[in-house]
Amino acid sequence: MADKAKHGDFISQLTSPGWRLIPTGIDPAIEGTLEDMARAAHERKRSGKHHGVIQRAEDSLELEAFQLEQLWWHLGLPT
């Protein structure tokens, strides 16, 4: 089993492209940098929707809810 990515690994990848936000419901998936996806997931949560799932497109690395909340905190977004 592969090691889980650490918070610092995600911080170092905030500006890297190749990430995808897969929302629940009928909203379409979007792609961009990890920071773009974290901000989009935060906006979904703020508007009362499920934050969705963020994956790295190339290998389907998926952030857990706790990892996503840590990124929001790092970006100064309220949780």
C-alpha positions as CSV (number, residue, x, y, z in Angstrom):
1,M,0.0,0.0,0.0
2,A,1.3,3.4,-0.9
3,D,2.0,6.0,1.8
4,K,-0.6,8.7,2.3
5,A,0.3,12.1,1.1
6,K,1.1,14.5,3.9
7,H,-0.3,18.1,4.4
8,G,3.1,19.6,3.4
9,D,2.9,17.6,0.1
10,F,-0.4,19.2,-0.7
11,I,0.9,22.7,0.2
12,S,3.8,22.3,-2.2
13,Q,1.4,21.4,-4.9
14,L,-1.1,24.2,-4.5
15,T,0.0,25.9,-7.8
16,S,0.3,22.6,-9.7
17,P,-2.2,22.0,-12.5
18,G,-3.8,18.6,-13.1
19,W,-6.4,18.5,-10.3
20,R,-10.1,17.8,-10.7
21,L,-13.1,18.7,-8.5
22,I,-15.9,16.1,-8.9
23,P,-19.0,17.6,-7.3
24,T,-22.0,15.6,-6.2
25,G,-25.3,16.0,-8.1
26,I,-25.5,17.3,-11.6
27,D,-22.8,20.0,-11.4
28,P,-20.0,19.3,-13.9
29,A,-16.4,18.4,-12.9
30,I,-13.9,21.2,-13.2
31,E,-10.1,21.1,-13.5
32,G,-7.3,23.4,-12.6
33,T,-4.6,23.9,-9.9
34,L,-5.0,22.4,-6.5
35,E,-5.6,25.9,-5.1
36,D,-8.4,26.5,-7.6
37,M,-10.0,23.2,-6.7
38,A,-9.7,23.9,-2.9
39,R,-11.3,27.3,-3.3
40,A,-14.1,25.9,-5.5
41,A,-14.8,23.2,-3.0
42,H,-14.9,25.8,-0.2
43,E,-17.3,27.9,-2.2
44,R,-19.6,24.8,-2.7
45,K,-19.5,24.2,1.1
46,R,-20.2,27.9,1.9
47,S,-23.2,27.8,-0.4
48,G,-24.6,24.8,1.4
49,K,-23.6,22.1,-1.2
50,H,-21.4,19.1,-0.5
51,H,-17.8,20.1,-1.1
52,G,-17.3,17.3,-3.7
53,V,-14.1,15.2,-4.2
54,I,-10.8,16.5,-5.3
55,Q,-8.6,14.2,-7.3
56,R,-5.2,14.5,-9.0
57,A,-6.0,13.7,-12.6
58,E,-2.9,11.7,-13.5
59,D,-3.2,9.1,-10.8
60,S,-6.5,9.6,-9.0
61,L,-4.9,10.7,-5.7
62,E,-7.9,11.8,-3.7
63,L,-8.0,14.2,-0.8
64,E,-9.8,13.2,2.3
65,A,-12.2,15.7,3.9
66,F,-9.7,16.4,6.7
67,Q,-6.9,17.1,4.2
68,L,-9.2,19.5,2.3
69,E,-10.1,21.4,5.5
70,Q,-6.4,21.7,6.3
71,L,-5.9,23.3,2.8
72,W,-8.8,25.7,3.5
73,W,-7.1,26.7,6.8
74,H,-3.8,27.2,5.0
75,L,-5.5,29.4,2.4
76,G,-7.2,31.5,5.1
77,L,-10.7,30.3,4.2
78,P,-13.1,29.7,7.1
79,T,-14.0,26.1,7.8
